[in-house]
Amino acid sequence: MDLIKPNININFVGRMKTAVFISWALILIGVVSFIYHKGPNWGVEFVGGTEVHVKFAKPIRPDNIRSALSSAGYPSESLQQLGLPQDNEYLVRFSSATVPFEKIQEFRGKLEGIFKSAVGENGASILRIDYIGPEVGKELIRKAIISVVLGWVVILLYLMIRFEFEYALGAVIAIIHDVFITIGALSLLNKEFTLSIVAAILTVIGYSVNDTIVIFDRIRENLKKVTKIGFRQLVNESVNQTLSRTTLTVVTVFLVLVALFLLGGSVIHDFAFTLIVGVVTGTYSSIFIASAFVVYWKYKKGLLS
């Protein structure tokens, strides 16, 4: 099945400078947002704190929960609905300063009293209370950064074995580009940076490199078969030849992610959003960033005129 005509000839190479400028602009916006928000909006897993899973017998507005907690001197860091709306389950997070570890048992008793006053006797059940210390949070931040960087390094080594160095470096630059823009989008919307977001970013890395390899494979195949055209034109033709496959893949994945984003509930809302941004950015970077770098490298090395 071809969504794109086989003989299509879009001048991608001619638009690569414009695309690179747009990418720099998006990355800069993300950096400015990071500075404005004073870094990522770390979740409780990274900064430490207390997480309470509570189920209400009847529907209750999130604002009413926040108001009741704040009035009692326990302002929540975040409030997230779990499952379906009719489940009436919420995940409430408190900072370490609000609920110190040594006062967890005392806090549980006060929390039961707060919910009893807000919704009545037997109106709320505390299903679990988890505490994450600040030191554990710092360790998770370190491991999250290492996992992403290690992914870049392993992909670079793999692609250096499979392709030439400039192809491998172009793919890694495209992946770094995707991660920066995805994190920038999260920062712009001030979304919470949790372990599930780290998982989504690692998934984006895998998707992006797979898309890039498909294009690089076609370039390598055409290099063996076609010798009468310049490298820029060869890259352009290779991207056009894989465009139908790229479009089918991204549209299919995008529709699934949009369904998860709209219907999956708040539990995976941010996860799905991260993947949507990453998949779109990854497809774009495979065409414009990775391929553009290979063309630029060969030009700087004097292999192109």
PyMOL commands that set and color helices and strands:
alter all, ss='L'
color gray80, all
select helices_A, chain A and resi 13-36+44-47+62-71+85-87+101-119+134-162+165-188+195-225+231-241+243-263+269-300
alter helices_A, ss='H'
color red, helices_A
select strands_A, chain A and resi 41-42+49-56+78-82+89-94+124-132+192-193
alter strands_A, ss='S'
color yellow, strands_A
deselect
rebuild
show_as cartoon
